Amino acid sequence: MSGVLEQEPKSRKEATYPGKDNPLPENANRPSLSLGAAVLPEGGVRFRVWAPKCQAVDVLIYGGPGSGEQGDGNPVAFPLSAAEGGYFAGEIGSAGPGTLYRYRLDGRDAFPDPVSRFQPEGPHGPSQVVDPTTFAWTDAEWTGLQLKGQVIYELHIGTFTQEGNWDAAARQLAELKEFGITCIEVMPVAEFVGQFGWGYDGVDLYAPYHVYGSPDAFRRFVDEAHRLGLGVILDVVYNHLGPDGAYHRQFSDNYYHQVRDKTEWGDALNFDGPHCEPVREFFVANAGYWIEEFHLDGLRLDAVHAIHDHSDEHIVAAISRRTRELARGRSILLIAEDDARDVIRTRELERGGQGLDAQWNDDFHHSAVVALTGRAEAYYSDFQGTPQELISSIKWGFLFQGQYSRYLKQPRGTSTFGLPAANFVTFLENHDQVSNSARGDRLHTLTGPAEFKAMTAAWLLAPGTPMFFQGQEFGASNPFLYFADHVEELAELVRKGRHEFLAQFRSITHPDLEAYLPDPRDPKTFTSSKLDLSERSSHDGLYTLHRDLLRLRREDPIFQAQNSERIHGAVIGPEAFALRYFGEGDDCRLVVINLGRDLYPNPTLEPLLAAPLGKRWEILWYSEHPSYGGCGAPPVETNDEWRLPGRTALVLAPAPLPE
């Protein structure tokens, strides 16, 4: 047997992750991850795993450096030394980058490393040793992201391009930058089973999905984004593990809560039960790993309302603290999806909050969809889509701030008073909301083109942080469906579960529609969701509209301010409202959104429609411009009796009266 085994330190303190009680050493250049396979500067690999369920752990080398020349196809075995707390560790001098390995537990079955950095054959194959320090980063001058001014673009690597990999996606970054995007949000990439999937059933949380490319391909994507001036944040899932390929129970039963009920996706993770400390370490270290080893600019935390934790320091707060430490001076963004609408997520750590930067605002989306489509089923049933709802959501963020929800049959939300508007990420599409229609229909196909453009203006000029979903910017003609490549038995359970979820939309359960519901496992469901990026030119009207609105948002000082305290709104018709954005002195903007027929509002009844003293209103932008495929807009009469065109958004600015 070659290699030297290192005796594990017996101090329990050394087994904890660096954090508020164990800070990182100054000028730490090596990765801080203490678990998994770490390539040593002097050569060899140090293996370390938490396996308190086991009496003995061996590293089995299947290929690459350290595999030897046995010639019989059997792996070479190296025993690890046991240490306090259920840890096993040792150094193998002959191993190196590219070594394929598994951990054999108690002399019986062997499993991938729970902290594997790469699974080249998928979750059921061997893990591969990766040296993250060999990548030649070029982003030393990159300082990270500040929340204000961001325009986020959510994408799924497998369907964003026809090739479906990191390198192909990287070639599109320059176009996104020119369009006006500032930050890419990548849907989950932690290793999962099959040849396609959304990524929310990840099982190897440290290993980028092998189908998209190598870990260094992911790093090239981030490095290219930073070269162009784009940030990259990653969607991570810390509320459950996938049902296939999650071997954590073979190492310890403590990964899952032994008492608490299941979440809607499976067993609850153990963040506050007996022996939870190493489990918390596993997930907190994972969040820091993406920031440190991939230079990511932040994380989007999936469904934090489904993370059960009653510890003195919530796991989300621990993640916030740890990731900012590992950013080492770079500014990062941490964003929550929280169905509870609880602003504790963005409250400062020092004030008992969880220290995140922003939250998704589903309330704006739901109200906008009801306004555009007239449909109010399932979770849309709490919303009317009225002008007042849209005004309130634009100004206050969440609509639910403690009121009773008829859909949930309980109070929902907390007060947003005093929070900056940028804290709320707003959208008209995202992966969930598009796929939750019967056939993955895009919103622009469910309403009229004029109404869609008018609502787009209300969204992009609002002070929240806007987020596009891939293809939305050019009105993608293809759907985005739910797809998952599971084995037969599990695939059938997933298909039934998907249908049961969609059953809350009563129109989808109609027998006439049953035959049209796509099968998540069918490869056509996946391939039909791939974007046709040539539609940027063939759908140039909508593409130009979005680009012009982003330019207006970016360059106009009043919209650029994102100051909801200086925005006031008024309902001016059954489907129409006005928003007055106040700037310095008498400078202001008036945004009028009319989703209905032509209006003749009486300006004497609404002071927000009055132009500043000695000024008149002049059109700065309108949604029905011919370059957007619109039908034009008749002159806006504002001096005497007002006349506002139907199904149009107008942006008005004060101008001097004619002499």
C-alpha positions as CSV (number, residue, x, y, z in Angstrom):
1,M,0.0,0.0,0.0
2,S,1.4,3.4,-1.0
3,G,0.8,6.7,0.7
4,V,1.0,7.9,4.2
5,L,-2.0,8.0,6.5
6,E,-2.4,11.0,8.7
7,Q,-3.9,10.6,12.2
8,E,-6.9,12.8,12.6
9,P,-6.6,15.5,15.3
10,K,-8.7,14.7,18.4
11,S,-9.8,18.2,19.1
12,R,-13.6,18.5,18.4
13,K,-13.0,22.2,17.8
14,E,-10.9,21.4,14.7
15,A,-13.9,19.5,13.2
16,T,-16.1,22.6,13.0
17,Y,-16.3,24.9,10.0
18,P,-14.8,28.4,10.1
19,G,-17.4,30.9,11.2
20,K,-18.2,33.4,13.9
21,D,-16.7,31.1,16.6
22,N,-13.8,29.9,14.4
23,P,-12.8,32.6,12.0
24,L,-10.8,32.1,8.9
25,P,-7.0,32.7,9.2
26,E,-5.8,35.9,7.6
27,N,-4.5,35.6,4.0
28,A,-5.9,32.1,3.7
29,N,-5.0,31.1,0.1
30,R,-6.0,27.4,0.2
31,P,-9.7,26.4,0.0
32,S,-11.2,26.4,3.5
33,L,-13.4,23.3,2.9
34,S,-12.4,20.7,5.6
35,L,-14.3,17.7,4.2
36,G,-13.9,15.8,1.0
37,A,-10.8,15.2,-1.0
38,A,-8.2,18.0,-0.8
39,V,-5.2,18.1,-3.0
40,L,-2.1,18.9,-0.9
41,P,0.5,21.5,-2.0
42,E,3.3,19.0,-1.4
43,G,1.5,16.3,-3.4
44,G,-1.0,13.6,-2.5
45,V,-4.6,14.0,-1.4
46,R,-6.1,14.3,2.1
47,F,-9.5,12.5,2.4
48,R,-11.9,13.4,5.2
49,V,-15.4,12.2,5.7
50,W,-18.1,12.3,8.5
51,A,-19.4,8.8,9.0
52,P,-20.5,8.3,12.6
53,K,-22.6,5.3,11.6
54,C,-19.5,3.4,10.7
55,Q,-16.7,1.6,12.6
56,A,-14.3,1.7,9.6
57,V,-14.0,3.6,6.4
58,D,-11.7,2.8,3.4
59,V,-11.0,4.9,0.4
60,L,-11.3,2.8,-2.8
61,I,-9.3,4.1,-5.8
62,Y,-10.9,3.1,-9.1
63,G,-8.9,5.0,-11.6
64,G,-6.5,7.9,-12.2
65,P,-3.5,8.6,-9.9
66,G,-3.1,6.1,-7.1
67,S,-5.1,3.3,-8.8
68,G,-2.0,1.1,-9.2
69,E,-1.5,-1.6,-11.8
70,Q,-3.4,-4.5,-10.4
71,G,-4.9,-5.3,-13.8
72,D,-7.8,-7.3,-12.3
73,G,-10.3,-4.4,-12.3
74,N,-10.5,-4.3,-8.5
75,P,-10.0,-0.9,-6.8
76,V,-7.0,-0.3,-4.5
77,A,-8.1,0.2,-0.8
78,F,-6.6,2.6,1.7
79,P,-8.0,2.6,5.3
80,L,-8.7,5.9,7.0
81,S,-8.1,6.7,10.6
82,A,-11.0,7.3,13.0
83,A,-11.2,10.4,15.1
84,E,-13.5,11.9,17.6
85,G,-17.0,12.9,16.5
86,G,-17.4,10.2,13.8
87,Y,-14.8,11.6,11.4
88,F,-12.4,9.5,9.4
89,A,-9.3,11.0,7.6
90,G,-6.0,10.2,6.0
91,E,-3.5,11.2,3.3
92,I,-2.8,9.1,0.2
93,G,0.4,10.3,-1.3
94,S,-0.1,8.6,-4.7
95,A,-3.5,10.1,-5.3
96,G,-4.0,13.4,-7.2
97,P,-6.3,15.4,-9.4
98,G,-8.3,13.0,-11.5
99,T,-8.3,10.1,-9.0
100,L,-11.7,8.3,-9.0
101,Y,-12.7,7.0,-5.6
102,R,-15.5,5.9,-3.3
103,Y,-15.7,5.3,0.5
104,R,-16.2,1.7,1.6
105,L,-18.2,1.5,4.8
106,D,-17.5,-1.2,7.4
107,G,-15.9,-3.4,4.7
108,R,-19.2,-3.7,2.8
109,D,-20.7,-1.4,0.2
110,A,-18.9,1.6,-1.2
111,F,-20.5,5.0,-1.9
112,P,-19.6,8.3,-3.5
113,D,-18.2,11.1,-1.2
114,P,-21.0,13.2,0.2
115,V,-18.6,16.2,-0.3
116,S,-17.5,15.1,-3.8
117,R,-16.4,18.0,-6.0
118,F,-17.3,16.1,-9.2
119,Q,-19.3,13.0,-10.2
120,P,-18.2,12.4,-13.9
121,E,-20.5,9.4,-14.2
122,G,-23.4,10.8,-12.2
123,P,-24.5,10.3,-8.6
124,H,-24.2,6.5,-8.6
125,G,-20.6,6.6,-10.0
126,P,-17.3,7.2,-8.3
127,S,-16.2,10.7,-7.1
128,Q,-13.3,12.5,-8.7
129,V,-10.5,14.4,-7.0
130,V,-10.5,18.0,-8.2
131,D,-7.9,20.7,-7.4
132,P,-9.7,24.0,-7.5
133,T,-6.5,26.0,-7.1
134,T,-5.2,25.2,-10.6
135,F,-7.8,27.3,-12.5
136,A,-6.3,30.5,-13.9
137,W,-8.8,33.2,-12.8
138,T,-8.6,36.6,-14.5
139,D,-11.1,38.4,-12.3
140,A,-8.8,39.8,-9.6
141,E,-10.2,43.3,-10.1
142,W,-13.9,42.2,-9.8
143,T,-15.4,43.6,-6.6
144,G,-18.8,41.9,-6.7
145,L,-22.4,43.2,-6.8
146,Q,-24.4,45.8,-4.9
147,L,-28.2,45.2,-4.9
148,K,-29.3,48.6,-6.2
149,G,-29.3,48.8,-10.0
150,Q,-29.3,45.1,-10.6
151,V,-31.3,43.5,-13.5
152,I,-31.3,39.7,-12.9
153,Y,-31.6,37.0,-15.6
154,E,-32.7,33.5,-14.5
155,L,-31.5,30.7,-16.8
156,H,-31.4,26.9,-16.9
157,I,-28.1,25.8,-18.4
158,G,-29.6,22.7,-20.1
159,T,-32.2,24.7,-22.0
160,F,-30.7,28.2,-22.4
161,T,-28.8,27.0,-25.5
162,Q,-29.3,24.1,-27.8
163,E,-26.0,22.6,-26.7
164,G,-27.0,22.8,-23.0
165,N,-23.6,23.3,-21.4
166,W,-21.5,25.9,-19.7
167,D,-19.3,26.9,-22.7
168,A,-22.3,27.5,-25.0
169,A,-24.0,29.6,-22.3
170,A,-20.8,31.6,-21.8
171,R,-20.9,32.6,-25.5
172,Q,-24.2,34.3,-24.9
173,L,-23.1,36.4,-22.0
174,A,-21.9,39.4,-24.1
175,E,-25.4,39.6,-25.7
176,L,-27.1,39.6,-22.3
177,K,-24.7,42.3,-21.1
178,E,-25.4,44.5,-24.2
179,F,-29.2,43.9,-23.7
180,G,-29.0,45.4,-20.2
181,I,-28.6,42.4,-17.8
182,T,-26.3,42.9,-14.9
183,C,-26.5,39.6,-13.0
184,I,-27.1,35.9,-14.1
185,E,-29.1,33.7,-11.8
186,V,-28.3,30.0,-12.6
187,M,-30.9,27.4,-11.7
188,P,-29.5,24.6,-9.4
189,V,-26.5,22.7,-10.7
190,A,-25.7,20.3,-7.9
191,E,-25.4,16.8,-9.3
192,F,-28.7,14.9,-9.8
193,V,-29.7,11.7,-11.6
194,G,-30.5,11.4,-15.3
195,Q,-29.6,13.3,-18.5
196,F,-31.9,16.3,-17.8
197,G,-33.8,17.9,-15.0
198,W,-34.5,21.2,-13.3
199,G,-31.8,20.6,-10.6
200,Y,-34.0,21.0,-7.5
201,D,-33.5,17.3,-6.7
202,G,-29.7,17.6,-6.2
203,V,-28.0,15.0,-4.2
204,D,-24.2,15.7,-4.5
205,L,-24.4,19.4,-3.3
206,Y,-20.7,20.1,-4.0
207,A,-20.5,18.6,-7.5
208,P,-21.6,20.6,-10.5
209,Y,-23.9,18.5,-12.7
210,H,-21.6,16.5,-15.0
211,V,-23.8,16.8,-18.1
212,Y,-23.2,20.6,-18.2
213,G,-19.4,20.2,-18.2
214,S,-16.6,20.0,-15.8
215,P,-16.2,22.2,-12.6
216,D,-13.6,24.3,-14.6
217,A,-16.2,24.8,-17.3
218,F,-18.4,26.4,-14.6
219,R,-15.4,28.5,-13.5
220,R,-14.8,29.6,-17.1
221,F,-18.5,30.7,-17.3
222,V,-18.1,32.8,-14.1
223,D,-14.7,34.2,-15.2
224,E,-16.1,35.3,-18.6
225,A,-19.1,36.9,-16.9
226,H,-16.8,38.9,-14.6
227,R,-14.7,39.9,-17.6
228,L,-17.8,41.4,-19.2
229,G,-19.0,43.1,-16.0
230,L,-21.8,40.6,-15.2
231,G,-22.3,39.0,-11.8
232,V,-23.4,35.3,-11.3
233,I,-25.5,33.9,-8.5
234,L,-26.5,30.3,-8.0
235,D,-29.8,28.8,-7.0
236,V,-29.2,26.4,-4.1
237,V,-31.6,24.0,-2.4
238,Y,-31.1,23.5,1.4
239,N,-34.7,22.3,2.3
240,H,-34.4,18.7,1.0
241,L,-32.2,16.3,-0.9
242,G,-33.3,14.4,-4.0
243,P,-34.9,11.0,-3.8
244,D,-32.4,9.1,-6.0
245,G,-28.6,9.1,-5.4
246,A,-28.6,10.7,-2.0
247,Y,-26.4,8.3,0.0
248,H,-26.1,10.4,3.1
249,R,-28.0,7.9,5.3
250,Q,-25.3,5.3,4.6
251,F,-22.8,7.6,6.5
252,S,-25.2,9.0,9.2
253,D,-28.8,8.9,10.1
254,N,-28.5,12.4,11.5
255,Y,-28.7,14.2,8.1
256,Y,-32.5,14.0,8.4
257,H,-34.7,15.0,11.3
258,Q,-35.8,12.0,13.3
259,V,-39.0,13.6,14.8
260,R,-40.3,16.4,12.6
261,D,-42.8,15.7,9.8
262,K,-41.7,15.6,6.2
263,T,-41.5,18.6,3.9
264,E,-43.6,18.6,0.7
265,W,-40.5,17.2,-1.0
266,G,-39.3,14.6,1.5
267,D,-37.7,14.2,4.9
268,A,-36.8,17.4,6.7
269,L,-33.1,18.1,7.1
270,N,-31.7,18.1,10.7
271,F,-30.7,21.6,11.5
272,D,-31.8,21.7,15.1
273,G,-32.2,18.1,16.3
274,P,-29.8,15.7,18.1
275,H,-26.3,15.6,16.5
276,C,-27.2,18.4,14.1
277,E,-23.8,20.3,14.3
278,P,-22.0,18.3,11.6
279,V,-25.2,18.6,9.4
280,R,-25.2,22.3,9.8
281,E,-21.5,22.3,9.0
282,F,-22.2,20.4,5.8
283,F,-24.7,22.9,4.5
284,V,-23.1,26.1,5.7
285,A,-19.8,25.0,4.2
286,N,-21.5,24.2,1.0
287,A,-22.8,27.7,0.7
288,G,-19.3,29.1,1.3
289,Y,-17.8,26.6,-1.1
290,W,-19.7,28.1,-4.1
291,I,-18.6,31.6,-3.1
292,E,-15.0,30.7,-2.5
293,E,-14.1,28.1,-5.1
294,F,-16.3,29.4,-8.0
295,H,-16.1,33.1,-7.3
296,L,-19.9,33.4,-7.3
297,D,-21.5,36.7,-6.5
298,G,-24.2,35.3,-4.3
299,L,-26.9,32.6,-3.8
300,R,-30.6,32.4,-4.3
301,L,-31.9,30.2,-1.4
302,D,-34.8,28.0,-2.6
303,A,-38.0,27.8,-0.5
304,V,-36.5,28.9,2.8
305,H,-40.0,28.6,4.4
306,A,-39.5,24.8,4.1
307,I,-36.2,25.0,6.1
308,H,-37.1,23.9,9.6
309,D,-34.8,25.3,12.2
310,H,-35.4,26.5,15.8
311,S,-31.8,27.0,16.7
312,D,-30.6,30.2,18.4
313,E,-28.9,31.0,15.1
314,H,-31.1,30.0,12.1
315,I,-29.2,28.1,9.4
316,V,-30.0,30.9,6.9
317,A,-28.3,33.4,9.2
318,A,-25.3,31.1,9.6
319,I,-25.1,30.8,5.8
320,S,-25.3,34.6,5.4
321,R,-22.4,35.1,7.9
322,R,-20.2,32.4,6.4
323,T,-20.6,33.3,2.7
324,R,-19.8,37.0,3.4
325,E,-16.6,35.9,5.3
326,L,-15.5,33.7,2.4
327,A,-16.2,36.5,-0.2
328,R,-13.1,38.1,1.4
329,G,-14.0,41.7,0.6
330,R,-16.2,41.1,-2.5
331,S,-19.8,42.2,-2.2
332,I,-22.2,39.3,-2.7
333,L,-26.0,39.1,-2.9
334,L,-28.1,36.6,-1.0
335,I,-31.7,36.3,-2.1
336,A,-34.5,34.2,-0.6
337,E,-37.6,32.6,-2.0
338,D,-40.0,32.6,0.9
339,D,-43.6,31.7,0.6
340,A,-44.3,33.1,4.1
341,R,-43.4,36.7,3.0
342,D,-41.4,37.1,6.2
343,V,-39.1,40.1,6.2
344,I,-36.9,38.5,8.9
345,R,-35.0,37.1,5.9
346,T,-33.6,40.5,5.0
347,R,-33.3,42.0,8.5
348,E,-29.7,42.6,9.6
349,L,-28.0,39.8,11.7
350,E,-27.4,42.4,14.4
351,R,-31.1,42.9,14.7
352,G,-32.0,39.3,15.0
353,G,-32.6,38.8,11.3
354,Q,-31.1,36.3,8.8
355,G,-29.0,38.8,7.0
356,L,-30.1,38.3,3.4
357,D,-30.3,41.1,0.8
358,A,-33.5,40.5,-1.1
359,Q,-36.6,38.3,-1.4
360,W,-38.7,37.2,-4.4
361,N,-42.0,39.1,-4.6
362,D,-44.6,36.6,-5.8
363,D,-47.4,39.0,-4.9
364,F,-46.5,41.4,-7.8
365,H,-46.4,38.5,-10.2
366,H,-49.7,37.0,-9.1
367,S,-51.6,40.3,-9.3
368,A,-50.1,41.1,-12.7
369,V,-51.0,37.7,-14.1
370,V,-54.6,37.9,-12.9
371,A,-54.8,41.4,-14.4
372,L,-53.5,40.2,-17.7
373,T,-55.3,36.8,-18.0
374,G,-58.4,37.1,-15.8
375,R,-57.6,33.7,-14.3
376,A,-57.6,33.5,-10.5
377,E,-57.3,29.8,-9.7
378,A,-55.3,28.1,-6.9
379,Y,-52.7,30.4,-5.3
380,Y,-53.9,33.2,-7.6
381,S,-57.3,33.2,-5.9
382,D,-56.2,35.7,-3.2
383,F,-55.6,38.3,-5.9
384,Q,-57.9,40.5,-7.9
385,G,-55.4,42.0,-10.4
386,T,-56.9,45.5,-9.7
387,P,-55.0,48.8,-10.3
388,Q,-54.8,49.3,-6.6
389,E,-53.1,45.9,-6.0
390,L,-50.5,46.8,-8.6
391,I,-49.9,50.2,-7.1
392,S,-49.6,48.8,-3.6
393,S,-47.2,46.1,-4.7
394,I,-45.0,48.5,-6.6
395,K,-44.8,50.9,-3.6
396,W,-44.8,48.5,-0.7
397,G,-43.4,45.2,-2.0
398,F,-45.5,42.4,-0.5
399,L,-49.2,42.7,-0.6
400,F,-49.6,40.3,2.2
401,Q,-48.2,41.9,5.4
402,G,-50.2,40.0,8.0
403,Q,-53.7,39.8,6.5
404,Y,-55.7,36.6,6.3
405,S,-55.1,34.5,3.1
406,R,-58.1,32.8,1.8
407,Y,-56.0,30.3,-0.1
408,L,-53.8,29.4,2.9
409,K,-56.6,29.8,5.4
410,Q,-54.3,31.7,7.8
411,P,-52.5,35.1,8.1
412,R,-49.6,35.6,5.8
413,G,-46.7,38.0,5.6
414,T,-45.1,40.7,7.7
415,S,-44.8,44.5,7.4
416,T,-42.3,45.8,4.8
417,F,-42.4,49.4,6.1
418,G,-39.0,51.0,5.9
419,L,-37.5,48.4,3.6
420,P,-35.8,49.7,0.4
421,A,-37.7,48.8,-2.8
422,A,-34.7,47.0,-4.2
423,N,-35.1,44.3,-1.5
424,F,-38.0,42.9,-3.5
425,V,-37.2,40.9,-6.7
426,T,-40.0,41.3,-9.1
427,F,-40.8,39.3,-12.2
428,L,-43.5,38.5,-14.8
429,E,-42.0,35.1,-15.4
430,N,-39.8,32.6,-13.6
431,H,-39.2,28.8,-14.0
432,D,-42.1,27.9,-11.6
433,Q,-44.7,30.2,-12.8
434,V,-44.2,29.5,-16.5
435,S,-44.3,25.7,-16.0
436,N,-47.3,25.9,-13.7
437,S,-49.6,26.6,-16.6
438,A,-51.0,23.5,-18.3
439,R,-48.5,23.4,-21.2
440,G,-45.7,25.7,-19.9
441,D,-47.1,28.7,-21.7
442,R,-45.2,32.0,-21.7
443,L,-47.2,34.9,-20.3
444,H,-47.2,36.8,-23.5
445,T,-49.2,34.0,-25.1
446,L,-51.9,34.1,-22.4
447,T,-52.9,37.7,-22.9
448,G,-53.0,40.4,-25.6
449,P,-49.7,41.8,-27.0
450,A,-50.6,45.4,-26.1
451,E,-51.6,44.6,-22.5
452,F,-48.4,42.5,-22.1
453,K,-46.2,45.4,-23.2
454,A,-48.1,47.9,-21.0
455,M,-47.6,45.6,-17.9
456,T,-43.9,45.1,-18.9
457,A,-43.5,48.9,-18.6
458,A,-45.1,49.0,-15.2
459,W,-42.8,46.2,-14.1
460,L,-39.5,47.4,-15.5
461,L,-39.9,51.0,-14.4
462,A,-41.0,50.0,-10.9
463,P,-38.4,50.5,-8.1
464,G,-38.0,46.8,-7.2
465,T,-35.2,44.6,-8.6
466,P,-36.4,43.1,-11.9
467,M,-35.7,39.5,-12.9
468,F,-36.2,38.1,-16.4
469,F,-36.7,34.4,-17.1
470,Q,-34.7,33.1,-20.1
471,G,-36.4,33.9,-23.4
472,Q,-38.9,36.4,-21.9
473,E,-36.9,39.3,-23.3
474,F,-37.7,38.3,-26.9
475,G,-41.1,36.6,-26.4
476,A,-39.8,33.0,-26.7
477,S,-42.3,30.9,-28.6
478,N,-41.4,27.6,-27.0
479,P,-42.8,26.6,-23.5
480,F,-40.8,25.9,-20.4
481,L,-42.0,22.6,-18.9
482,Y,-41.3,20.5,-15.9
483,F,-38.9,17.8,-16.9
484,A,-37.1,15.1,-14.8
485,D,-35.2,12.0,-16.1
486,H,-35.9,9.5,-13.3
487,V,-35.9,5.7,-13.4
488,E,-39.2,4.1,-14.3
489,E,-40.8,3.6,-10.8
490,L,-39.7,7.0,-9.5
491,A,-40.6,8.7,-12.8
492,E,-44.2,7.4,-12.5
493,L,-44.4,8.8,-8.9
494,V,-43.0,12.1,-10.1
495,R,-45.6,12.3,-12.9
496,K,-48.4,11.5,-10.6
497,G,-47.1,14.1,-8.1
498,R,-46.9,16.7,-10.8
499,H,-50.5,16.1,-11.8
500,E,-51.6,16.2,-8.2
501,F,-49.8,19.6,-7.7
502,L,-51.4,21.0,-10.9
503,A,-54.8,19.7,-9.7
504,Q,-55.2,22.9,-7.6
505,F,-55.8,24.6,-11.0
506,R,-59.2,23.2,-11.6
507,S,-59.2,24.0,-15.3
508,I,-56.1,21.8,-15.8
509,T,-57.9,18.8,-14.3
510,H,-60.7,19.0,-16.9
511,P,-60.8,15.7,-18.8
512,D,-60.3,17.5,-22.2
513,L,-56.9,18.7,-21.1
514,E,-55.6,15.4,-19.5
515,A,-54.2,14.0,-22.8
516,Y,-52.2,17.3,-23.4
517,L,-50.3,17.3,-20.1
518,P,-46.6,16.6,-20.9
519,D,-44.8,13.7,-19.3
520,P,-41.8,15.0,-17.3
521,R,-39.6,12.0,-18.2
522,D,-40.2,12.3,-22.0
523,P,-37.1,13.7,-23.6
524,K,-39.3,15.7,-25.9
525,T,-40.6,17.6,-22.8
526,F,-37.0,18.6,-22.2
527,T,-36.0,19.4,-25.8
528,S,-39.1,21.4,-26.4
529,S,-38.1,23.7,-23.6
530,K,-34.8,24.7,-25.3
531,L,-34.6,28.3,-26.5
532,D,-34.3,29.2,-30.1
533,L,-32.0,32.2,-29.7
534,S,-32.5,33.3,-33.3
535,E,-35.9,34.6,-32.1
536,R,-34.0,37.6,-30.8
537,S,-34.0,38.9,-34.4
538,S,-37.3,37.4,-35.6
539,H,-39.1,38.8,-32.5
540,D,-37.2,42.1,-32.5
541,G,-40.1,44.3,-31.6
542,L,-40.5,42.8,-28.1
543,Y,-36.7,42.5,-27.7
544,T,-36.3,46.2,-28.5
545,L,-39.1,47.2,-26.1
546,H,-37.4,45.5,-23.2
547,R,-34.0,46.9,-24.1
548,D,-35.3,50.4,-24.4
549,L,-37.1,50.2,-21.0
550,L,-33.9,48.9,-19.4
551,R,-32.0,51.9,-20.9
552,L,-34.7,54.3,-19.5
553,R,-34.5,52.6,-16.1
554,R,-30.7,52.8,-16.2
555,E,-30.2,56.3,-17.5
556,D,-33.1,58.4,-16.3
557,P,-32.1,59.7,-12.8
558,I,-35.7,59.4,-11.4
559,F,-36.2,55.8,-12.4
560,Q,-32.6,55.0,-11.5
561,A,-33.2,56.1,-7.9
562,Q,-35.5,53.1,-7.1
563,N,-37.0,55.2,-4.3
564,S,-40.4,54.0,-3.5
565,E,-40.9,56.6,-0.8
566,R,-41.1,59.2,-3.6
567,I,-43.6,57.3,-5.7
568,H,-47.3,57.8,-5.3
569,G,-50.1,56.2,-7.2
570,A,-53.8,56.6,-8.1
571,V,-56.5,54.5,-9.7
572,I,-57.8,56.5,-12.7
573,G,-60.1,53.8,-14.3
574,P,-61.4,50.3,-13.9
575,E,-58.2,48.9,-15.5
576,A,-55.9,52.0,-15.3
577,F,-53.6,53.6,-12.8
578,A,-51.0,56.4,-12.7
579,L,-47.7,56.4,-10.8
580,R,-46.0,59.8,-10.1
581,Y,-42.3,59.4,-9.5
582,F,-41.0,62.6,-7.8
583,G,-37.4,63.8,-8.3
584,E,-35.6,66.9,-7.2
585,G,-37.4,70.2,-7.4
586,D,-40.3,70.0,-9.8
587,D,-38.7,67.2,-11.9
588,C,-40.9,64.1,-12.0
589,R,-42.2,61.4,-14.2
590,L,-45.8,60.3,-14.7
591,V,-46.3,56.6,-15.7
592,V,-49.8,55.8,-16.9
593,I,-50.8,52.2,-17.3
594,N,-54.1,51.5,-19.1
595,L,-55.0,47.9,-19.6
596,G,-58.5,48.7,-20.8
597,R,-60.3,50.9,-23.3
598,D,-59.6,54.6,-24.1
599,L,-60.1,56.8,-21.0
600,Y,-61.2,60.4,-20.5
601,P,-60.3,60.9,-16.9
602,N,-61.2,64.3,-15.3
603,P,-57.8,65.7,-14.1
604,T,-59.4,67.9,-11.5
605,L,-60.3,64.8,-9.4
606,E,-56.7,63.4,-9.2
607,P,-53.9,65.8,-8.2
608,L,-51.2,63.3,-9.3
609,L,-52.1,64.0,-12.9
610,A,-51.4,67.7,-12.6
611,A,-48.3,68.9,-14.4
612,P,-45.8,71.0,-12.3
613,L,-46.6,74.7,-12.2
614,G,-45.8,76.4,-15.5
615,K,-45.2,73.0,-17.2
616,R,-47.0,70.6,-19.5
617,W,-46.7,66.9,-19.9
618,E,-44.7,65.6,-22.8
619,I,-44.4,61.9,-23.9
620,L,-41.1,60.4,-23.1
621,W,-41.9,56.8,-24.0
622,Y,-44.9,54.7,-24.9
623,S,-45.5,51.0,-25.4
624,E,-47.4,51.1,-28.7
625,H,-44.5,52.6,-30.6
626,P,-44.3,51.1,-34.1
627,S,-40.8,49.8,-33.5
628,Y,-42.2,47.5,-30.8
629,G,-44.8,46.2,-33.2
630,G,-47.4,48.6,-31.8
631,C,-50.2,50.4,-33.6
632,G,-49.0,53.8,-32.5
633,A,-50.7,56.1,-30.0
634,P,-53.0,59.0,-30.7
635,P,-51.9,62.3,-29.2
636,V,-52.2,62.5,-25.4
637,E,-54.4,65.4,-24.5
638,T,-53.6,66.7,-21.0
639,N,-54.4,70.4,-21.1
640,D,-58.2,70.4,-21.0
641,E,-60.2,67.2,-21.1
642,W,-57.7,64.3,-20.7
643,R,-57.7,61.5,-23.3
644,L,-55.6,58.3,-22.6
645,P,-55.3,55.6,-25.3
646,G,-56.4,52.1,-24.3
647,R,-54.0,49.1,-23.8
648,T,-51.0,51.4,-23.6
649,A,-48.3,52.4,-21.1
650,L,-47.2,56.1,-21.3
651,V,-44.2,57.7,-19.6
652,L,-44.7,61.5,-19.3
653,A,-42.1,64.1,-18.3
654,P,-42.7,67.8,-17.6
655,A,-41.8,70.3,-20.4
656,P,-42.0,74.1,-20.7
657,L,-45.3,75.5,-21.8
658,P,-45.2,77.0,-25.3
659,E,-44.8,80.7,-25.4
